[in-house]
Amino acid sequence: MNIPLTESMYYILISLTEPNHGYGIMQQVEELTQGRVTLGPGTLYGALNTLLDKKWIEIYSQEDESRKKKEYMLTSRGKEVVEAEIRRLEELLTNGRKVMKHA
């Protein structure tokens, strides 16, 4: 399943629960993280190609005009990956809090 996910991959995936295009993904990630995570175009489009190859996302629509703006969408497989990652992160937090409470 290829988890753990990188932070960038995680945020890209959760930005695609609704159809979104590249610039919209960059804006949403920046907003979700209050500016802590910013995706450059190279990072974003490299990650999108990887996610397409893994079939975790799909092209939702594509304009046939000169810019060919594509919208991407999370697949059911991608949703399973995100849900597994959330469970993994919750376990990390729970165990960390449990141990640190007694430190």
C-alpha atoms as an extended CHARMM CRD file, in Angstrom:
* protein
*
       103  EXT
         1         1  MET       CA              0.0000000000        0.0000000000        0.0000000000  PROA      1               0.0000000000
         2         2  ASN       CA              3.1050000000        2.2140000000        0.2510000000  PROA      2               0.0000000000
         3         3  ILE       CA              2.4910000000        3.9470000000        3.5330000000  PROA      3               0.0000000000
         4         4  PRO       CA              3.6860000000        5.9190000000        5.3780000000  PROA      4               0.0000000000
         5         5  LEU       CA              2.9290000000        8.7230000000        2.9730000000  PROA      5               0.0000000000
         6         6  THR       CA              5.0800000000       11.7840000000        2.6630000000  PROA      6               0.0000000000
         7         7  GLU       CA              3.4420000000       14.8620000000        4.0850000000  PROA      7               0.0000000000
         8         8  SER       CA              3.1070000000       16.3370000000        0.5800000000  PROA      8               0.0000000000
         9         9  MET       CA              1.4320000000       13.1910000000       -0.7770000000  PROA      9               0.0000000000
        10        10  TYR       CA             -0.9500000000       13.1000000000        2.1760000000  PROA      10              0.0000000000
        11        11  TYR       CA             -2.0360000000       16.6970000000        1.6840000000  PROA      11              0.0000000000
        12        12  ILE       CA             -2.3910000000       16.2800000000       -2.0760000000  PROA      12              0.0000000000
        13        13  LEU       CA             -4.6010000000       13.2340000000       -1.5810000000  PROA      13              0.0000000000
        14        14  ILE       CA             -6.8680000000       14.8980000000        0.9680000000  PROA      14              0.0000000000
        15        15  SER       CA             -7.1400000000       17.9020000000       -1.3500000000  PROA      15              0.0000000000
        16        16  LEU       CA             -8.6950000000       15.6350000000       -3.9700000000  PROA      16              0.0000000000
        17        17  THR       CA            -11.7980000000       14.4120000000       -2.1590000000  PROA      17              0.0000000000
        18        18  GLU       CA            -13.5110000000       16.8260000000       -4.5750000000  PROA      18              0.0000000000
        19        19  PRO       CA            -12.2880000000       17.4970000000       -8.1300000000  PROA      19              0.0000000000
        20        20  ASN       CA             -9.4360000000       19.9910000000       -8.0790000000  PROA      20              0.0000000000
        21        21  HSD       CA             -6.7540000000       21.3040000000      -10.4410000000  PROA      21              0.0000000000
        22        22  GLY       CA             -3.0610000000       21.8370000000       -9.7360000000  PROA      22              0.0000000000
        23        23  TYR       CA             -3.2140000000       25.4560000000       -8.6260000000  PROA      23              0.0000000000
        24        24  GLY       CA             -6.2690000000       24.6950000000       -6.4660000000  PROA      24              0.0000000000
        25        25  ILE       CA             -4.3840000000       21.8510000000       -4.7810000000  PROA      25              0.0000000000
        26        26  MET       CA             -1.4360000000       24.1510000000       -4.0280000000  PROA      26              0.0000000000
        27        27  GLN       CA             -3.7910000000       26.7420000000       -2.5120000000  PROA      27              0.0000000000
        28        28  GLN       CA             -5.7200000000       24.1880000000       -0.4560000000  PROA      28              0.0000000000
        29        29  VAL       CA             -2.5660000000       22.6060000000        0.9800000000  PROA      29              0.0000000000
        30        30  GLU       CA             -1.2120000000       26.0060000000        1.9280000000  PROA      30              0.0000000000
        31        31  GLU       CA             -4.5390000000       26.9210000000        3.5470000000  PROA      31              0.0000000000
        32        32  LEU       CA             -4.8800000000       23.6050000000        5.4380000000  PROA      32              0.0000000000
        33        33  THR       CA             -1.3640000000       23.9380000000        6.8540000000  PROA      33              0.0000000000
        34        34  GLN       CA             -1.6200000000       27.6940000000        7.4780000000  PROA      34              0.0000000000
        35        35  GLY       CA              1.3020000000       28.2530000000        5.1190000000  PROA      35              0.0000000000
        36        36  ARG       CA              3.6070000000       25.6920000000        6.7340000000  PROA      36              0.0000000000
        37        37  VAL       CA              3.5570000000       23.4480000000        3.6420000000  PROA      37              0.0000000000
        38        38  THR       CA              3.8710000000       25.0190000000        0.2190000000  PROA      38              0.0000000000
        39        39  LEU       CA              4.0530000000       22.9110000000       -2.9080000000  PROA      39              0.0000000000
        40        40  GLY       CA              6.0680000000       24.1050000000       -5.8560000000  PROA      40              0.0000000000
        41        41  PRO       CA              4.8700000000       23.1690000000       -9.3540000000  PROA      41              0.0000000000
        42        42  GLY       CA              7.6820000000       20.6170000000       -9.8350000000  PROA      42              0.0000000000
        43        43  THR       CA              6.9000000000       18.8350000000       -6.5770000000  PROA      43              0.0000000000
        44        44  LEU       CA              3.1620000000       18.9240000000       -7.2070000000  PROA      44              0.0000000000
        45        45  TYR       CA              3.1620000000       17.6550000000      -10.7790000000  PROA      45              0.0000000000
        46        46  GLY       CA              5.7720000000       14.9950000000      -10.0180000000  PROA      46              0.0000000000
        47        47  ALA       CA              3.5770000000       13.7760000000       -7.1490000000  PROA      47              0.0000000000
        48        48  LEU       CA              0.4220000000       13.8970000000       -9.2860000000  PROA      48              0.0000000000
        49        49  ASN       CA              2.0930000000       11.7020000000      -11.9150000000  PROA      49              0.0000000000
        50        50  THR       CA              3.1540000000        9.2210000000       -9.2390000000  PROA      50              0.0000000000
        51        51  LEU       CA             -0.3580000000        9.1720000000       -7.7540000000  PROA      51              0.0000000000
        52        52  LEU       CA             -1.8660000000        8.6440000000      -11.2190000000  PROA      52              0.0000000000
        53        53  ASP       CA              0.5370000000        5.7270000000      -11.8230000000  PROA      53              0.0000000000
        54        54  LYS       CA             -0.4780000000        4.1650000000       -8.5000000000  PROA      54              0.0000000000
        55        55  LYS       CA             -4.1550000000        4.7000000000       -9.4310000000  PROA      55              0.0000000000
        56        56  TRP       CA             -4.7360000000        6.5840000000       -6.1830000000  PROA      56              0.0000000000
        57        57  ILE       CA             -6.0820000000        9.5270000000       -8.1980000000  PROA      57              0.0000000000
        58        58  GLU       CA             -7.5700000000        9.8860000000      -11.6660000000  PROA      58              0.0000000000
        59        59  ILE       CA             -8.1240000000       12.6580000000      -14.1550000000  PROA      59              0.0000000000
        60        60  TYR       CA            -11.6400000000       13.9120000000      -13.5180000000  PROA      60              0.0000000000
        61        61  SER       CA            -11.8150000000       16.3340000000      -16.4570000000  PROA      61              0.0000000000
        62        62  GLN       CA             -9.5090000000       18.0140000000      -18.9140000000  PROA      62              0.0000000000
        63        63  GLU       CA            -10.0690000000       21.1820000000      -20.9100000000  PROA      63              0.0000000000
        64        64  ASP       CA             -9.2050000000       20.7730000000      -24.5650000000  PROA      64              0.0000000000
        65        65  GLU       CA             -8.0930000000       24.3870000000      -24.9080000000  PROA      65              0.0000000000
        66        66  SER       CA             -4.4870000000       25.4670000000      -25.2120000000  PROA      66              0.0000000000
        67        67  ARG       CA             -3.6520000000       25.2160000000      -21.4740000000  PROA      67              0.0000000000
        68        68  LYS       CA             -5.2920000000       21.8050000000      -21.0520000000  PROA      68              0.0000000000
        69        69  LYS       CA             -6.1920000000       22.3890000000      -17.3950000000  PROA      69              0.0000000000
        70        70  LYS       CA             -6.7590000000       19.0280000000      -15.7240000000  PROA      70              0.0000000000
        71        71  GLU       CA             -8.8630000000       18.3320000000      -12.6810000000  PROA      71              0.0000000000
        72        72  TYR       CA             -7.9200000000       15.3630000000      -10.5420000000  PROA      72              0.0000000000
        73        73  MET       CA            -10.0210000000       13.2700000000       -8.1500000000  PROA      73              0.0000000000
        74        74  LEU       CA             -9.2780000000       10.7150000000       -5.4450000000  PROA      74              0.0000000000
        75        75  THR       CA            -10.0800000000        7.0950000000       -6.4410000000  PROA      75              0.0000000000
        76        76  SER       CA            -11.5790000000        4.5280000000       -4.0750000000  PROA      76              0.0000000000
        77        77  ARG       CA             -8.0930000000        2.9830000000       -3.7880000000  PROA      77              0.0000000000
        78        78  GLY       CA             -6.6830000000        6.4140000000       -2.9200000000  PROA      78              0.0000000000
        79        79  LYS       CA             -9.3480000000        6.8280000000       -0.2500000000  PROA      79              0.0000000000
        80        80  GLU       CA             -8.3300000000        3.4760000000        1.2840000000  PROA      80              0.0000000000
        81        81  VAL       CA             -4.6970000000        4.6440000000        1.3540000000  PROA      81              0.0000000000
        82        82  VAL       CA             -5.6240000000        7.9190000000        3.0900000000  PROA      82              0.0000000000
        83        83  GLU       CA             -7.8040000000        6.1060000000        5.6370000000  PROA      83              0.0000000000
        84        84  ALA       CA             -4.9690000000        3.6450000000        6.3980000000  PROA      84              0.0000000000
        85        85  GLU       CA             -2.5540000000        6.5570000000        6.8370000000  PROA      85              0.0000000000
        86        86  ILE       CA             -4.9690000000        8.3270000000        9.2080000000  PROA      86              0.0000000000
        87        87  ARG       CA             -5.2120000000        5.1450000000       11.3140000000  PROA      87              0.0000000000
        88        88  ARG       CA             -1.3990000000        4.8820000000       11.3470000000  PROA      88              0.0000000000
        89        89  LEU       CA             -1.0110000000        8.5200000000       12.4100000000  PROA      89              0.0000000000
        90        90  GLU       CA             -3.6670000000        8.1410000000       15.1240000000  PROA      90              0.0000000000
        91        91  GLU       CA             -1.7550000000        5.1450000000       16.5200000000  PROA      91              0.0000000000
        92        92  LEU       CA              1.4590000000        7.1780000000       16.5630000000  PROA      92              0.0000000000
        93        93  LEU       CA             -0.2610000000        9.9910000000       18.4530000000  PROA      93              0.0000000000
        94        94  THR       CA             -1.9900000000        7.6800000000       20.9290000000  PROA      94              0.0000000000
        95        95  ASN       CA              1.1950000000        5.7860000000       21.7340000000  PROA      95              0.0000000000
        96        96  GLY       CA              3.2740000000        8.9540000000       21.9600000000  PROA      96              0.0000000000
        97        97  ARG       CA              0.8130000000       10.5930000000       24.3470000000  PROA      97              0.0000000000
        98        98  LYS       CA              0.5800000000        7.4170000000       26.4400000000  PROA      98              0.0000000000
        99        99  VAL       CA              4.3430000000        7.1570000000       26.8390000000  PROA      99              0.0000000000
       100       100  MET       CA              4.9830000000       10.8730000000       27.3260000000  PROA      100             0.0000000000
       101       101  LYS       CA              2.3020000000       11.1040000000       29.9990000000  PROA      101             0.0000000000
       102       102  HSD       CA              4.5150000000        8.8980000000       32.1820000000  PROA      102             0.0000000000
       103       103  ALA       CA              7.8340000000       10.5430000000       31.2510000000  PROA      103             0.0000000000
